[in-house]
Amino acid sequence: MDAADAPAWRNISFRPKASRAMNGIAAIFDLEGFSKFFNQPDVQEYVPSYLNHVFDAMSSIIGGGTLYWSANKEASPLQLPVHQKFLGDGMLYVWAPPDKEGDFSTGFIVDLANRFWNLKTYFPEVIKRIRRDIPIADLPPKIRFGLARGTIYQLTNAADGSTEYIGICINLASRLQEYCAALGFIASARLGLPNEVIEQHGYMKVVAKAISGFRKEVVIVDRSEYEAIDPALRDELFSEV
C-alpha cells in the first residue's frame, strides 16, 4: 500500500458539548516496578502474560469470580465501570451511577474499596501464580490503588462515537496512587466510606498535606500500612485529622 492508498489520519476531535455533570468514582492502579520489569531481556515475550494475570484478577473483583489469592472466596458481580483505559503500567476505571443521574449506594462503595484493599494486601499470591508462567526474577511485586469521587463529564469522539471521561476525581485518583509508595491503598475521604466501616475494616483517616493541586486532602488509608511508614516520611506527607 502506498501513501495515496493509506487511510486518512485524523487527530482526535470531540463533539462540541460535554455531557451534563455526573457523580463519578475513579480508581487507578499502578504496578510498582513495571519499568524495571520492562527493561529486562526478552521481556516482550512475558509482558502480555503478566498484564493478563493482573487484569484477570481485576475482572474477578469487578465482574465477579473466584478470588484465588484470598482463600478462594467467591465474589459477586459489582456494577460495571462506564470506562476503562490502559495507562501503560496500570489502569483507569470510571464509574457513574446506574442511571447517570443519581448517586452510588453505600454498599457498592464499601464493596469496591474493600475488594481493592483485598487485592492490594494479597497481591503476593497473584505474583506466585504469575511466576508459574514467567521465568523472570524481577516481576512488579506490588499494586497500588488510588480512589476518588467527584463530578465527571463525558466527552464523545466526533468521528466514531467513543467516549472519554474528565473530572477532578480522575486527577485526584492518579495523584493518590503515586503519593506514597509505602501505601498500596489511598482513597479520598470524599469516597464516602461510613465511619463505622472505616473502624471495622482497619482503615483510618489522615490528612495528605503535599498532594500536587490538592491542598490538605483528607484520605483513607490502611492503618497497619500507615503505622509502618518511617515516622520522618509520615510527618512529611501526612498529618492527623
PyMOL commands that set and color helices and strands:
alter all, ss='L'
color gray80, all
select helices_A, chain A and resi 3-5+34-38+43-45+47-63+106-121+123-131+168-177+189-191+195-200+223-228+231-237
alter helices_A, ss='H'
color red, helices_A
select strands_A, chain A and resi 22-32+65-67+73-75+83-86+90-95+142-156+163-166+185-188+203-208+217-222+238-240
alter strands_A, ss='S'
color yellow, strands_A
deselect
rebuild
show_as cartoon
